[in-house]
């Protein structure tokens, strides 16, 4: 049978709950926690400080790396010379825009997190460094300068666009108390690379049954399914494949078995 429970971004009709149910998606707060684990980079928007003359008060966007802590609060490593660092020391208010890696189109899941970022005290610098090593498998490029760890100490709001009709303001307390899916935390991009080596071609063949597909790549995985970037000529979209029978996965081995089950059922 047809196991694809979601196509590329659809008009919002029916709200978050029906979209979440219809497409086998994690609820929005969990989807954001998973996204924060899977993405390594984001766009940070700070307020230009008065040291920048006539540009004071304008938003300033920077591409930064980050690592979430156990509550999902992002930790950053900043150089004191960076404009965004100077801006935050003058005004800690900012937003962080995070997207799923491997896809930058408007069909991409993304979240905007509003909060206040402050430098961590000296006694927490080593703790923050360890979080970075876990996320990026190496520390920041501290050998190039005097980098210092910062944290978004308070999150005031979360705005999530998840694709497939999912748009939601996420409750901050719910977000902070949830634990992300194990499959989203363990392995990250390494898991996606391994799965794509095995499944990119079979998924392309499955998706081509209805309309010819030139390329298919898994860009995100959670306990309930995968999001696939699909290319048809010069056009891209994102499609959702949910694991059959409401099955949930925690490991890349379980994900492989679940995907083979989906493929076998679609033949």
Secondary structure as the mmCIF struct_conf table of DSSP 4:
data_model
#
loop_
_struct_conf.conf_type_id
_struct_conf.id
_struct_conf.beg_label_comp_id
_struct_conf.beg_label_asym_id
_struct_conf.beg_label_seq_id
_struct_conf.end_label_comp_id
_struct_conf.end_label_asym_id
_struct_conf.end_label_seq_id
STRN STRN1 UNK A 4 UNK A 6
BEND BEND1 UNK A 8 UNK A 8
BEND BEND2 UNK A 14 UNK A 14
HELX_RH_AL_P HELX_RH_AL_P1 UNK A 15 UNK A 22
TURN_TY1_P TURN_TY1_P1 UNK A 23 UNK A 24
HELX_LH_PP_P HELX_LH_PP_P1 UNK A 25 UNK A 27
HELX_RH_AL_P HELX_RH_AL_P2 UNK A 28 UNK A 38
STRN STRN2 UNK A 41 UNK A 47
HELX_LH_PP_P HELX_LH_PP_P2 UNK A 48 UNK A 49
HELX_RH_3T_P HELX_RH_3T_P1 UNK A 50 UNK A 55
TURN_TY1_P TURN_TY1_P2 UNK A 56 UNK A 57
BEND BEND3 UNK A 58 UNK A 58
STRN STRN3 UNK A 59 UNK A 65
STRN STRN4 UNK A 67 UNK A 68
TURN_TY1_P TURN_TY1_P3 UNK A 70 UNK A 71
BEND BEND4 UNK A 72 UNK A 72
STRN STRN5 UNK A 74 UNK A 79
TURN_TY1_P TURN_TY1_P4 UNK A 80 UNK A 81
BEND BEND5 UNK A 82 UNK A 82
HELX_RH_AL_P HELX_RH_AL_P3 UNK A 83 UNK A 90
STRN STRN6 UNK A 93 UNK A 99
TURN_TY1_P TURN_TY1_P5 UNK A 101 UNK A 102
BEND BEND6 UNK A 105 UNK A 105
TURN_TY1_P TURN_TY1_P6 UNK A 106 UNK A 107
BEND BEND7 UNK A 108 UNK A 108
STRN STRN7 UNK A 110 UNK A 119
HELX_LH_PP_P HELX_LH_PP_P3 UNK A 120 UNK A 121
HELX_RH_3T_P HELX_RH_3T_P2 UNK A 122 UNK A 124
HELX_RH_AL_P HELX_RH_AL_P4 UNK A 125 UNK A 136
BEND BEND8 UNK A 137 UNK A 138
HELX_RH_3T_P HELX_RH_3T_P3 UNK A 142 UNK A 144
BEND BEND9 UNK A 145 UNK A 145
STRN STRN8 UNK A 147 UNK A 163
TURN_TY1_P TURN_TY1_P7 UNK A 164 UNK A 165
STRN STRN9 UNK A 166 UNK A 170
HELX_LH_PP_P HELX_LH_PP_P4 UNK A 171 UNK A 171
HELX_RH_AL_P HELX_RH_AL_P5 UNK A 172 UNK A 177
HELX_LH_PP_P HELX_LH_PP_P5 UNK A 178 UNK A 181
HELX_RH_AL_P HELX_RH_AL_P6 UNK A 182 UNK A 185
BEND BEND10 UNK A 186 UNK A 187
TURN_TY1_P TURN_TY1_P8 UNK A 188 UNK A 188
HELX_RH_AL_P HELX_RH_AL_P7 UNK A 189 UNK A 207
TURN_TY1_P TURN_TY1_P9 UNK A 208 UNK A 210
BEND BEND11 UNK A 211 UNK A 211
BEND BEND12 UNK A 214 UNK A 214
STRN STRN10 UNK A 215 UNK A 221
BEND BEND13 UNK A 223 UNK A 224
STRN STRN11 UNK A 225 UNK A 232
TURN_TY1_P TURN_TY1_P10 UNK A 233 UNK A 234
STRN STRN12 UNK A 235 UNK A 242
HELX_LH_PP_P HELX_LH_PP_P6 UNK A 243 UNK A 243
HELX_RH_3T_P HELX_RH_3T_P4 UNK A 244 UNK A 246
BEND BEND14 UNK A 251 UNK A 251
HELX_RH_AL_P HELX_RH_AL_P8 UNK A 252 UNK A 266
#
